[in-house]
């Protein structure tokens, strides 16, 4: 499974904004350029685990929240991501996903 740096960047940006923090302030705390942080948030630059850990510590979130949307704060942590994913799929793909989910949920 490939890493989707666009999604990771969007989650970082969302977490930063939830803390009312500017790119400038986060970049300063990370000791990186604003341009580099902007590229991370846009998904055009890859982020290593060390840097991800620093970002998570500063923003007071877990790596799981950034990497896969999971949070201990909500049992329904995938609902928004899953809903967004379904919106981008054709009706045929939505039906296939539904059928697979139905089979899995019966297990």
Phi and psi restraints in degrees (range 20) as a CNS / XPLOR table:
assign (resid 1 and name C) (resid 2 and name N)
       (resid 2 and name CA) (resid 2 and name C) 1.0 -78.1 20.0 2
assign (resid 2 and name N) (resid 2 and name CA)
       (resid 2 and name C) (resid 3 and name N) 1.0 148.8 20.0 2
assign (resid 2 and name C) (resid 3 and name N)
       (resid 3 and name CA) (resid 3 and name C) 1.0 -79.4 20.0 2
assign (resid 3 and name N) (resid 3 and name CA)
       (resid 3 and name C) (resid 4 and name N) 1.0 130.0 20.0 2
assign (resid 3 and name C) (resid 4 and name N)
       (resid 4 and name CA) (resid 4 and name C) 1.0 -98.4 20.0 2
assign (resid 4 and name N) (resid 4 and name CA)
       (resid 4 and name C) (resid 5 and name N) 1.0 95.4 20.0 2
assign (resid 4 and name C) (resid 5 and name N)
       (resid 5 and name CA) (resid 5 and name C) 1.0 -68.5 20.0 2
assign (resid 5 and name N) (resid 5 and name CA)
       (resid 5 and name C) (resid 6 and name N) 1.0 -22.2 20.0 2
assign (resid 5 and name C) (resid 6 and name N)
       (resid 6 and name CA) (resid 6 and name C) 1.0 -65.5 20.0 2
assign (resid 6 and name N) (resid 6 and name CA)
       (resid 6 and name C) (resid 7 and name N) 1.0 -44.7 20.0 2
assign (resid 6 and name C) (resid 7 and name N)
       (resid 7 and name CA) (resid 7 and name C) 1.0 -66.7 20.0 2
assign (resid 7 and name N) (resid 7 and name CA)
       (resid 7 and name C) (resid 8 and name N) 1.0 -43.7 20.0 2
assign (resid 7 and name C) (resid 8 and name N)
       (resid 8 and name CA) (resid 8 and name C) 1.0 -58.9 20.0 2
assign (resid 8 and name N) (resid 8 and name CA)
       (resid 8 and name C) (resid 9 and name N) 1.0 -46.4 20.0 2
assign (resid 8 and name C) (resid 9 and name N)
       (resid 9 and name CA) (resid 9 and name C) 1.0 -61.2 20.0 2
assign (resid 9 and name N) (resid 9 and name CA)
       (resid 9 and name C) (resid 10 and name N) 1.0 -41.5 20.0 2
assign (resid 9 and name C) (resid 10 and name N)
       (resid 10 and name CA) (resid 10 and name C) 1.0 -62.5 20.0 2
assign (resid 10 and name N) (resid 10 and name CA)
       (resid 10 and name C) (resid 11 and name N) 1.0 -40.7 20.0 2
assign (resid 10 and name C) (resid 11 and name N)
       (resid 11 and name CA) (resid 11 and name C) 1.0 -67.8 20.0 2
assign (resid 11 and name N) (resid 11 and name CA)
       (resid 11 and name C) (resid 12 and name N) 1.0 -38.3 20.0 2
assign (resid 11 and name C) (resid 12 and name N)
       (resid 12 and name CA) (resid 12 and name C) 1.0 -63.4 20.0 2
assign (resid 12 and name N) (resid 12 and name CA)
       (resid 12 and name C) (resid 13 and name N) 1.0 -46.6 20.0 2
assign (resid 12 and name C) (resid 13 and name N)
       (resid 13 and name CA) (resid 13 and name C) 1.0 -60.3 20.0 2
assign (resid 13 and name N) (resid 13 and name CA)
       (resid 13 and name C) (resid 14 and name N) 1.0 -44.2 20.0 2
assign (resid 13 and name C) (resid 14 and name N)
       (resid 14 and name CA) (resid 14 and name C) 1.0 -62.0 20.0 2
assign (resid 14 and name N) (resid 14 and name CA)
       (resid 14 and name C) (resid 15 and name N) 1.0 -44.1 20.0 2
assign (resid 14 and name C) (resid 15 and name N)
       (resid 15 and name CA) (resid 15 and name C) 1.0 -65.2 20.0 2
assign (resid 15 and name N) (resid 15 and name CA)
       (resid 15 and name C) (resid 16 and name N) 1.0 -40.0 20.0 2
assign (resid 15 and name C) (resid 16 and name N)
       (resid 16 and name CA) (resid 16 and name C) 1.0 -62.7 20.0 2
assign (resid 16 and name N) (resid 16 and name CA)
       (resid 16 and name C) (resid 17 and name N) 1.0 -45.7 20.0 2
assign (resid 16 and name C) (resid 17 and name N)
       (resid 17 and name CA) (resid 17 and name C) 1.0 -67.2 20.0 2
assign (resid 17 and name N) (resid 17 and name CA)
       (resid 17 and name C) (resid 18 and name N) 1.0 -34.0 20.0 2
assign (resid 17 and name C) (resid 18 and name N)
       (resid 18 and name CA) (resid 18 and name C) 1.0 -63.2 20.0 2
assign (resid 18 and name N) (resid 18 and name CA)
       (resid 18 and name C) (resid 19 and name N) 1.0 -26.4 20.0 2
assign (resid 18 and name C) (resid 19 and name N)
       (resid 19 and name CA) (resid 19 and name C) 1.0 -92.1 20.0 2
assign (resid 19 and name N) (resid 19 and name CA)
       (resid 19 and name C) (resid 20 and name N) 1.0 7.7 20.0 2
assign (resid 19 and name C) (resid 20 and name N)
       (resid 20 and name CA) (resid 20 and name C) 1.0 53.5 20.0 2
assign (resid 20 and name N) (resid 20 and name CA)
       (resid 20 and name C) (resid 21 and name N) 1.0 43.0 20.0 2
assign (resid 20 and name C) (resid 21 and name N)
       (resid 21 and name CA) (resid 21 and name C) 1.0 -111.8 20.0 2
assign (resid 21 and name N) (resid 21 and name CA)
       (resid 21 and name C) (resid 22 and name N) 1.0 136.3 20.0 2
assign (resid 21 and name C) (resid 22 and name N)
       (resid 22 and name CA) (resid 22 and name C) 1.0 -81.1 20.0 2
assign (resid 22 and name N) (resid 22 and name CA)
       (resid 22 and name C) (resid 23 and name N) 1.0 162.5 20.0 2
assign (resid 22 and name C) (resid 23 and name N)
       (resid 23 and name CA) (resid 23 and name C) 1.0 -59.3 20.0 2
assign (resid 23 and name N) (resid 23 and name CA)
       (resid 23 and name C) (resid 24 and name N) 1.0 -39.7 20.0 2
assign (resid 23 and name C) (resid 24 and name N)
       (resid 24 and name CA) (resid 24 and name C) 1.0 -59.1 20.0 2
assign (resid 24 and name N) (resid 24 and name CA)
       (resid 24 and name C) (resid 25 and name N) 1.0 -45.8 20.0 2
assign (resid 24 and name C) (resid 25 and name N)
       (resid 25 and name CA) (resid 25 and name C) 1.0 -66.9 20.0 2
assign (resid 25 and name N) (resid 25 and name CA)
       (resid 25 and name C) (resid 26 and name N) 1.0 -43.7 20.0 2
assign (resid 25 and name C) (resid 26 and name N)
       (resid 26 and name CA) (resid 26 and name C) 1.0 -65.5 20.0 2
assign (resid 26 and name N) (resid 26 and name CA)
       (resid 26 and name C) (resid 27 and name N) 1.0 -42.3 20.0 2
assign (resid 26 and name C) (resid 27 and name N)
       (resid 27 and name CA) (resid 27 and name C) 1.0 -60.9 20.0 2
assign (resid 27 and name N) (resid 27 and name CA)
       (resid 27 and name C) (resid 28 and name N) 1.0 -40.2 20.0 2
assign (resid 27 and name C) (resid 28 and name N)
       (resid 28 and name CA) (resid 28 and name C) 1.0 -63.2 20.0 2
assign (resid 28 and name N) (resid 28 and name CA)
       (resid 28 and name C) (resid 29 and name N) 1.0 -45.0 20.0 2
assign (resid 28 and name C) (resid 29 and name N)
       (resid 29 and name CA) (resid 29 and name C) 1.0 -65.3 20.0 2
assign (resid 29 and name N) (resid 29 and name CA)
       (resid 29 and name C) (resid 30 and name N) 1.0 -31.5 20.0 2
assign (resid 29 and name C) (resid 30 and name N)
       (resid 30 and name CA) (resid 30 and name C) 1.0 -85.3 20.0 2
assign (resid 30 and name N) (resid 30 and name CA)
       (resid 30 and name C) (resid 31 and name N) 1.0 -12.7 20.0 2
assign (resid 30 and name C) (resid 31 and name N)
       (resid 31 and name CA) (resid 31 and name C) 1.0 60.3 20.0 2
assign (resid 31 and name N) (resid 31 and name CA)
       (resid 31 and name C) (resid 32 and name N) 1.0 47.0 20.0 2
assign (resid 31 and name C) (resid 32 and name N)
       (resid 32 and name CA) (resid 32 and name C) 1.0 -129.9 20.0 2
assign (resid 32 and name N) (resid 32 and name CA)
       (resid 32 and name C) (resid 33 and name N) 1.0 167.8 20.0 2
assign (resid 32 and name C) (resid 33 and name N)
       (resid 33 and name CA) (resid 33 and name C) 1.0 -76.3 20.0 2
assign (resid 33 and name N) (resid 33 and name CA)
       (resid 33 and name C) (resid 34 and name N) 1.0 155.0 20.0 2
assign (resid 33 and name C) (resid 34 and name N)
       (resid 34 and name CA) (resid 34 and name C) 1.0 -62.5 20.0 2
assign (resid 34 and name N) (resid 34 and name CA)
       (resid 34 and name C) (resid 35 and name N) 1.0 -37.6 20.0 2
assign (resid 34 and name C) (resid 35 and name N)
       (resid 35 and name CA) (resid 35 and name C) 1.0 -61.1 20.0 2
assign (resid 35 and name N) (resid 35 and name CA)
       (resid 35 and name C) (resid 36 and name N) 1.0 -42.0 20.0 2
assign (resid 35 and name C) (resid 36 and name N)
       (resid 36 and name CA) (resid 36 and name C) 1.0 -64.6 20.0 2
assign (resid 36 and name N) (resid 36 and name CA)
       (resid 36 and name C) (resid 37 and name N) 1.0 -45.3 20.0 2
assign (resid 36 and name C) (resid 37 and name N)
       (resid 37 and name CA) (resid 37 and name C) 1.0 -62.2 20.0 2
assign (resid 37 and name N) (resid 37 and name CA)
       (resid 37 and name C) (resid 38 and name N) 1.0 -40.0 20.0 2
assign (resid 37 and name C) (resid 38 and name N)
       (resid 38 and name CA) (resid 38 and name C) 1.0 -60.8 20.0 2
assign (resid 38 and name N) (resid 38 and name CA)
       (resid 38 and name C) (resid 39 and name N) 1.0 -42.1 20.0 2
assign (resid 38 and name C) (resid 39 and name N)
       (resid 39 and name CA) (resid 39 and name C) 1.0 -64.2 20.0 2
assign (resid 39 and name N) (resid 39 and name CA)
       (resid 39 and name C) (resid 40 and name N) 1.0 -38.2 20.0 2
assign (resid 39 and name C) (resid 40 and name N)
       (resid 40 and name CA) (resid 40 and name C) 1.0 -62.7 20.0 2
assign (resid 40 and name N) (resid 40 and name CA)
       (resid 40 and name C) (resid 41 and name N) 1.0 -47.4 20.0 2
assign (resid 40 and name C) (resid 41 and name N)
       (resid 41 and name CA) (resid 41 and name C) 1.0 -65.3 20.0 2
assign (resid 41 and name N) (resid 41 and name CA)
       (resid 41 and name C) (resid 42 and name N) 1.0 -28.8 20.0 2
assign (resid 41 and name C) (resid 42 and name N)
       (resid 42 and name CA) (resid 42 and name C) 1.0 -84.3 20.0 2
assign (resid 42 and name N) (resid 42 and name CA)
       (resid 42 and name C) (resid 43 and name N) 1.0 -11.8 20.0 2
assign (resid 42 and name C) (resid 43 and name N)
       (resid 43 and name CA) (resid 43 and name C) 1.0 83.2 20.0 2
assign (resid 43 and name N) (resid 43 and name CA)
       (resid 43 and name C) (resid 44 and name N) 1.0 11.3 20.0 2
assign (resid 43 and name C) (resid 44 and name N)
       (resid 44 and name CA) (resid 44 and name C) 1.0 -92.0 20.0 2
assign (resid 44 and name N) (resid 44 and name CA)
       (resid 44 and name C) (resid 45 and name N) 1.0 -6.4 20.0 2
assign (resid 44 and name C) (resid 45 and name N)
       (resid 45 and name CA) (resid 45 and name C) 1.0 -125.2 20.0 2
assign (resid 45 and name N) (resid 45 and name CA)
       (resid 45 and name C) (resid 46 and name N) 1.0 139.6 20.0 2
assign (resid 45 and name C) (resid 46 and name N)
       (resid 46 and name CA) (resid 46 and name C) 1.0 -78.2 20.0 2
assign (resid 46 and name N) (resid 46 and name CA)
       (resid 46 and name C) (resid 47 and name N) 1.0 155.1 20.0 2
assign (resid 46 and name C) (resid 47 and name N)
       (resid 47 and name CA) (resid 47 and name C) 1.0 -122.2 20.0 2
assign (resid 47 and name N) (resid 47 and name CA)
       (resid 47 and name C) (resid 48 and name N) 1.0 134.5 20.0 2
assign (resid 47 and name C) (resid 48 and name N)
       (resid 48 and name CA) (resid 48 and name C) 1.0 -88.4 20.0 2
assign (resid 48 and name N) (resid 48 and name CA)
       (resid 48 and name C) (resid 49 and name N) 1.0 168.2 20.0 2
assign (resid 48 and name C) (resid 49 and name N)
       (resid 49 and name CA) (resid 49 and name C) 1.0 -65.0 20.0 2
assign (resid 49 and name N) (resid 49 and name CA)
       (resid 49 and name C) (resid 50 and name N) 1.0 -35.2 20.0 2
assign (resid 49 and name C) (resid 50 and name N)
       (resid 50 and name CA) (resid 50 and name C) 1.0 -62.2 20.0 2
assign (resid 50 and name N) (resid 50 and name CA)
       (resid 50 and name C) (resid 51 and name N) 1.0 -48.2 20.0 2
assign (resid 50 and name C) (resid 51 and name N)
       (resid 51 and name CA) (resid 51 and name C) 1.0 -65.2 20.0 2
assign (resid 51 and name N) (resid 51 and name CA)
       (resid 51 and name C) (resid 52 and name N) 1.0 -40.3 20.0 2
assign (resid 51 and name C) (resid 52 and name N)
       (resid 52 and name CA) (resid 52 and name C) 1.0 -59.9 20.0 2
assign (resid 52 and name N) (resid 52 and name CA)
       (resid 52 and name C) (resid 53 and name N) 1.0 -43.4 20.0 2
assign (resid 52 and name C) (resid 53 and name N)
       (resid 53 and name CA) (resid 53 and name C) 1.0 -60.3 20.0 2
assign (resid 53 and name N) (resid 53 and name CA)
       (resid 53 and name C) (resid 54 and name N) 1.0 -40.8 20.0 2
assign (resid 53 and name C) (resid 54 and name N)
       (resid 54 and name CA) (resid 54 and name C) 1.0 -63.6 20.0 2
assign (resid 54 and name N) (resid 54 and name CA)
       (resid 54 and name C) (resid 55 and name N) 1.0 -44.7 20.0 2
assign (resid 54 and name C) (resid 55 and name N)
       (resid 55 and name CA) (resid 55 and name C) 1.0 -61.4 20.0 2
assign (resid 55 and name N) (resid 55 and name CA)
       (resid 55 and name C) (resid 56 and name N) 1.0 -45.8 20.0 2
assign (resid 55 and name C) (resid 56 and name N)
       (resid 56 and name CA) (resid 56 and name C) 1.0 -62.7 20.0 2
assign (resid 56 and name N) (resid 56 and name CA)
       (resid 56 and name C) (resid 57 and name N) 1.0 -39.8 20.0 2
assign (resid 56 and name C) (resid 57 and name N)
       (resid 57 and name CA) (resid 57 and name C) 1.0 -63.4 20.0 2
assign (resid 57 and name N) (resid 57 and name CA)
       (resid 57 and name C) (resid 58 and name N) 1.0 -45.4 20.0 2
assign (resid 57 and name C) (resid 58 and name N)
       (resid 58 and name CA) (resid 58 and name C) 1.0 -64.9 20.0 2
assign (resid 58 and name N) (resid 58 and name CA)
       (resid 58 and name C) (resid 59 and name N) 1.0 -41.1 20.0 2
assign (resid 58 and name C) (resid 59 and name N)
       (resid 59 and name CA) (resid 59 and name C) 1.0 -88.4 20.0 2
assign (resid 59 and name N) (resid 59 and name CA)
       (resid 59 and name C) (resid 60 and name N) 1.0 -1.6 20.0 2
assign (resid 59 and name C) (resid 60 and name N)
       (resid 60 and name CA) (resid 60 and name C) 1.0 57.3 20.0 2
assign (resid 60 and name N) (resid 60 and name CA)
       (resid 60 and name C) (resid 61 and name N) 1.0 50.3 20.0 2
assign (resid 60 and name C) (resid 61 and name N)
       (resid 61 and name CA) (resid 61 and name C) 1.0 -133.8 20.0 2
assign (resid 61 and name N) (resid 61 and name CA)
       (resid 61 and name C) (resid 62 and name N) 1.0 169.0 20.0 2
assign (resid 61 and name C) (resid 62 and name N)
       (resid 62 and name CA) (resid 62 and name C) 1.0 -95.1 20.0 2
assign (resid 62 and name N) (resid 62 and name CA)
       (resid 62 and name C) (resid 63 and name N) 1.0 158.8 20.0 2
assign (resid 62 and name C) (resid 63 and name N)
       (resid 63 and name CA) (resid 63 and name C) 1.0 -61.7 20.0 2
assign (resid 63 and name N) (resid 63 and name CA)
       (resid 63 and name C) (resid 64 and name N) 1.0 -34.2 20.0 2
assign (resid 63 and name C) (resid 64 and name N)
       (resid 64 and name CA) (resid 64 and name C) 1.0 -60.1 20.0 2
assign (resid 64 and name N) (resid 64 and name CA)
       (resid 64 and name C) (resid 65 and name N) 1.0 -37.0 20.0 2
assign (resid 64 and name C) (resid 65 and name N)
       (resid 65 and name CA) (resid 65 and name C) 1.0 -63.2 20.0 2
assign (resid 65 and name N) (resid 65 and name CA)
       (resid 65 and name C) (resid 66 and name N) 1.0 -38.9 20.0 2
assign (resid 65 and name C) (resid 66 and name N)
       (resid 66 and name CA) (resid 66 and name C) 1.0 -77.5 20.0 2
assign (resid 66 and name N) (resid 66 and name CA)
       (resid 66 and name C) (resid 67 and name N) 1.0 -44.5 20.0 2
assign (resid 66 and name C) (resid 67 and name N)
       (resid 67 and name CA) (resid 67 and name C) 1.0 -76.1 20.0 2
assign (resid 67 and name N) (resid 67 and name CA)
       (resid 67 and name C) (resid 68 and name N) 1.0 -40.0 20.0 2
assign (resid 67 and name C) (resid 68 and name N)
       (resid 68 and name CA) (resid 68 and name C) 1.0 -135.6 20.0 2
assign (resid 68 and name N) (resid 68 and name CA)
       (resid 68 and name C) (resid 69 and name N) 1.0 9.8 20.0 2
assign (resid 68 and name C) (resid 69 and name N)
       (resid 69 and name CA) (resid 69 and name C) 1.0 80.1 20.0 2
assign (resid 69 and name N) (resid 69 and name CA)
       (resid 69 and name C) (resid 70 and name N) 1.0 2.2 20.0 2
assign (resid 69 and name C) (resid 70 and name N)
       (resid 70 and name CA) (resid 70 and name C) 1.0 -79.1 20.0 2
assign (resid 70 and name N) (resid 70 and name CA)
       (resid 70 and name C) (resid 71 and name N) 1.0 143.3 20.0 2
assign (resid 70 and name C) (resid 71 and name N)
       (resid 71 and name CA) (resid 71 and name C) 1.0 -147.2 20.0 2
assign (resid 71 and name N) (resid 71 and name CA)
       (resid 71 and name C) (resid 72 and name N) 1.0 144.9 20.0 2
assign (resid 71 and name C) (resid 72 and name N)
       (resid 72 and name CA) (resid 72 and name C) 1.0 -75.2 20.0 2
assign (resid 72 and name N) (resid 72 and name CA)
       (resid 72 and name C) (resid 73 and name N) 1.0 -8.9 20.0 2
assign (resid 72 and name C) (resid 73 and name N)
       (resid 73 and name CA) (resid 73 and name C) 1.0 -78.6 20.0 2
assign (resid 73 and name N) (resid 73 and name CA)
       (resid 73 and name C) (resid 74 and name N) 1.0 -18.0 20.0 2
assign (resid 73 and name C) (resid 74 and name N)
       (resid 74 and name CA) (resid 74 and name C) 1.0 -145.5 20.0 2
assign (resid 74 and name N) (resid 74 and name CA)
       (resid 74 and name C) (resid 75 and name N) 1.0 131.7 20.0 2
assign (resid 74 and name C) (resid 75 and name N)
       (resid 75 and name CA) (resid 75 and name C) 1.0 -74.7 20.0 2
assign (resid 75 and name N) (resid 75 and name CA)
       (resid 75 and name C) (resid 76 and name N) 1.0 -14.5 20.0 2
assign (resid 75 and name C) (resid 76 and name N)
       (resid 76 and name CA) (resid 76 and name C) 1.0 -109.9 20.0 2
assign (resid 76 and name N) (resid 76 and name CA)
       (resid 76 and name C) (resid 77 and name N) 1.0 41.4 20.0 2
assign (resid 76 and name C) (resid 77 and name N)
       (resid 77 and name CA) (resid 77 and name C) 1.0 -63.8 20.0 2
assign (resid 77 and name N) (resid 77 and name CA)
       (resid 77 and name C) (resid 78 and name N) 1.0 -23.2 20.0 2
assign (resid 77 and name C) (resid 78 and name N)
       (resid 78 and name CA) (resid 78 and name C) 1.0 -91.8 20.0 2
assign (resid 78 and name N) (resid 78 and name CA)
       (resid 78 and name C) (resid 79 and name N) 1.0 -6.1 20.0 2
assign (resid 78 and name C) (resid 79 and name N)
       (resid 79 and name CA) (resid 79 and name C) 1.0 -55.6 20.0 2
assign (resid 79 and name N) (resid 79 and name CA)
       (resid 79 and name C) (resid 80 and name N) 1.0 -49.0 20.0 2
assign (resid 79 and name C) (resid 80 and name N)
       (resid 80 and name CA) (resid 80 and name C) 1.0 -67.1 20.0 2
assign (resid 80 and name N) (resid 80 and name CA)
       (resid 80 and name C) (resid 81 and name N) 1.0 -43.9 20.0 2
assign (resid 80 and name C) (resid 81 and name N)
       (resid 81 and name CA) (resid 81 and name C) 1.0 -64.2 20.0 2
assign (resid 81 and name N) (resid 81 and name CA)
       (resid 81 and name C) (resid 82 and name N) 1.0 -41.1 20.0 2
assign (resid 81 and name C) (resid 82 and name N)
       (resid 82 and name CA) (resid 82 and name C) 1.0 -66.8 20.0 2
assign (resid 82 and name N) (resid 82 and name CA)
       (resid 82 and name C) (resid 83 and name N) 1.0 -41.6 20.0 2
assign (resid 82 and name C) (resid 83 and name N)
       (resid 83 and name CA) (resid 83 and name C) 1.0 -60.6 20.0 2
assign (resid 83 and name N) (resid 83 and name CA)
       (resid 83 and name C) (resid 84 and name N) 1.0 -44.4 20.0 2
assign (resid 83 and name C) (resid 84 and name N)
       (resid 84 and name CA) (resid 84 and name C) 1.0 -63.5 20.0 2
assign (resid 84 and name N) (resid 84 and name CA)
       (resid 84 and name C) (resid 85 and name N) 1.0 -41.8 20.0 2
assign (resid 84 and name C) (resid 85 and name N)
       (resid 85 and name CA) (resid 85 and name C) 1.0 -60.3 20.0 2
assign (resid 85 and name N) (resid 85 and name CA)
       (resid 85 and name C) (resid 86 and name N) 1.0 -45.6 20.0 2
assign (resid 85 and name C) (resid 86 and name N)
       (resid 86 and name CA) (resid 86 and name C) 1.0 -62.4 20.0 2
assign (resid 86 and name N) (resid 86 and name CA)
       (resid 86 and name C) (resid 87 and name N) 1.0 -35.1 20.0 2
assign (resid 86 and name C) (resid 87 and name N)
       (resid 87 and name CA) (resid 87 and name C) 1.0 -63.1 20.0 2
assign (resid 87 and name N) (resid 87 and name CA)
       (resid 87 and name C) (resid 88 and name N) 1.0 -26.5 20.0 2
assign (resid 87 and name C) (resid 88 and name N)
       (resid 88 and name CA) (resid 88 and name C) 1.0 -90.0 20.0 2
assign (resid 88 and name N) (resid 88 and name CA)
       (resid 88 and name C) (resid 89 and name N) 1.0 -5.7 20.0 2
assign (resid 88 and name C) (resid 89 and name N)
       (resid 89 and name CA) (resid 89 and name C) 1.0 -94.0 20.0 2
assign (resid 89 and name N) (resid 89 and name CA)
       (resid 89 and name C) (resid 90 and name N) 1.0 152.2 20.0 2
assign (resid 89 and name C) (resid 90 and name N)
       (resid 90 and name CA) (resid 90 and name C) 1.0 -69.1 20.0 2
assign (resid 90 and name N) (resid 90 and name CA)
       (resid 90 and name C) (resid 91 and name N) 1.0 160.8 20.0 2
assign (resid 90 and name C) (resid 91 and name N)
       (resid 91 and name CA) (resid 91 and name C) 1.0 -56.7 20.0 2
assign (resid 91 and name N) (resid 91 and name CA)
       (resid 91 and name C) (resid 92 and name N) 1.0 -34.8 20.0 2
assign (resid 91 and name C) (resid 92 and name N)
       (resid 92 and name CA) (resid 92 and name C) 1.0 -65.2 20.0 2
assign (resid 92 and name N) (resid 92 and name CA)
       (resid 92 and name C) (resid 93 and name N) 1.0 -43.7 20.0 2
assign (resid 92 and name C) (resid 93 and name N)
       (resid 93 and name CA) (resid 93 and name C) 1.0 -68.3 20.0 2
assign (resid 93 and name N) (resid 93 and name CA)
       (resid 93 and name C) (resid 94 and name N) 1.0 -36.8 20.0 2
assign (resid 93 and name C) (resid 94 and name N)
       (resid 94 and name CA) (resid 94 and name C) 1.0 -60.4 20.0 2
assign (resid 94 and name N) (resid 94 and name CA)
       (resid 94 and name C) (resid 95 and name N) 1.0 -42.4 20.0 2
assign (resid 94 and name C) (resid 95 and name N)
       (resid 95 and name CA) (resid 95 and name C) 1.0 -63.9 20.0 2
assign (resid 95 and name N) (resid 95 and name CA)
       (resid 95 and name C) (resid 96 and name N) 1.0 -42.3 20.0 2
assign (resid 95 and name C) (resid 96 and name N)
       (resid 96 and name CA) (resid 96 and name C) 1.0 -62.4 20.0 2
assign (resid 96 and name N) (resid 96 and name CA)
       (resid 96 and name C) (resid 97 and name N) 1.0 -45.0 20.0 2
assign (resid 96 and name C) (resid 97 and name N)
       (resid 97 and name CA) (resid 97 and name C) 1.0 -61.4 20.0 2
assign (resid 97 and name N) (resid 97 and name CA)
       (resid 97 and name C) (resid 98 and name N) 1.0 -42.4 20.0 2
assign (resid 97 and name C) (resid 98 and name N)
       (resid 98 and name CA) (resid 98 and name C) 1.0 -61.4 20.0 2
assign (resid 98 and name N) (resid 98 and name CA)
       (resid 98 and name C) (resid 99 and name N) 1.0 -46.6 20.0 2
assign (resid 98 and name C) (resid 99 and name N)
       (resid 99 and name CA) (resid 99 and name C) 1.0 -61.9 20.0 2
assign (resid 99 and name N) (resid 99 and name CA)
       (resid 99 and name C) (resid 100 and name N) 1.0 -41.7 20.0 2
assign (resid 99 and name C) (resid 100 and name N)
       (resid 100 and name CA) (resid 100 and name C) 1.0 -65.3 20.0 2
assign (resid 100 and name N) (resid 100 and name CA)
       (resid 100 and name C) (resid 101 and name N) 1.0 -44.6 20.0 2
assign (resid 100 and name C) (resid 101 and name N)
       (resid 101 and name CA) (resid 101 and name C) 1.0 -62.3 20.0 2
assign (resid 101 and name N) (resid 101 and name CA)
       (resid 101 and name C) (resid 102 and name N) 1.0 -37.5 20.0 2
assign (resid 101 and name C) (resid 102 and name N)
       (resid 102 and name CA) (resid 102 and name C) 1.0 -62.5 20.0 2
assign (resid 102 and name N) (resid 102 and name CA)
       (resid 102 and name C) (resid 103 and name N) 1.0 -44.7 20.0 2
assign (resid 102 and name C) (resid 103 and name N)
       (resid 103 and name CA) (resid 103 and name C) 1.0 -63.8 20.0 2
assign (resid 103 and name N) (resid 103 and name CA)
       (resid 103 and name C) (resid 104 and name N) 1.0 -45.6 20.0 2
assign (resid 103 and name C) (resid 104 and name N)
       (resid 104 and name CA) (resid 104 and name C) 1.0 -64.2 20.0 2
assign (resid 104 and name N) (resid 104 and name CA)
       (resid 104 and name C) (resid 105 and name N) 1.0 -40.7 20.0 2
assign (resid 104 and name C) (resid 105 and name N)
       (resid 105 and name CA) (resid 105 and name C) 1.0 -69.6 20.0 2
assign (resid 105 and name N) (resid 105 and name CA)
       (resid 105 and name C) (resid 106 and name N) 1.0 -18.2 20.0 2
assign (resid 105 and name C) (resid 106 and name N)
       (resid 106 and name CA) (resid 106 and name C) 1.0 -81.2 20.0 2
assign (resid 106 and name N) (resid 106 and name CA)
       (resid 106 and name C) (resid 107 and name N) 1.0 -11.9 20.0 2
